[in-house]
Amino acid sequence: SCRLPHARVIAIQSEREFGLSVLQGLEIELKRRFDLFRGSGVENLTEYRGKTGEKMPRLLLIVDEFQEFFQPQDDFAQQARSFFDRMVRQGRAFGIHILLATQSLSGTPAQPSSTQEQMGIRIVLQCSENDARVILADGNHGARQITRRGEGIYNDASGRIEGNKPFQTPL
C-alpha cells in the first residue's frame, strides 16, 4: 500500500459537502494559529517559529477542479467563495497556502477581485482566450502564444505581463 504520512486528507471525486468540511477544518486551523500567534506577540509563521522554537508545519491545500465548489450557485458556493477569499488574504502569514487547479473556467462564477489579486503566482497552459484572461490579467495576452501541448506561462507578478515566463514541459 502507498503511504503519504504528510497528507491529512486525500479525496478523489468527493461530494461538495465533504470538500466544504475540509475547508471548514482549515478555517478552524487558521483561527487556532491566529490565536497562538497573537498570544505569542508575532505576526507570521517565521516569527512564531523563531520565538517559540516550535516546528509548526506549513499546510498546502491543493484543489483540482476547484470550480466545482461554485456550481451550482448556492449556499455552499457562497461559503466556499468566502473561505477562499479569507484564506488567500490571511493564510500565508499563518503558513497555510492554496493551490487551485482547473481545466477550464467556462461557466464558473468569478472569484471576488480581492481573492484574485492576492494570488501572486499563476500558471496557464493552453486554454481559451477567456480562461487565460481570467487566470493572468486583463490585457495580458501572453497565452495567445501557447501553441504546443505542454507549453505554458509561469507568472509570479499577479498576472501582469512583465511576470510572464514561458516554459515547455516534456508533454
Secondary structure, DSSP 8 states (H G I E B T S, - for coil): ----TT-S---SS--HHHHHHHHHHHHHHHHHHHHHHHHHT-SSHHHHHHHH------EEEEEETGGGGGSS-SHHHHHHHHHHHHHHHHGGGGTEEEEEE-S--TT-----HHHHHH---EEEES--HHHHHHHS-TT--GGGG--STTEEEEE-STT-GGGEEEEE---
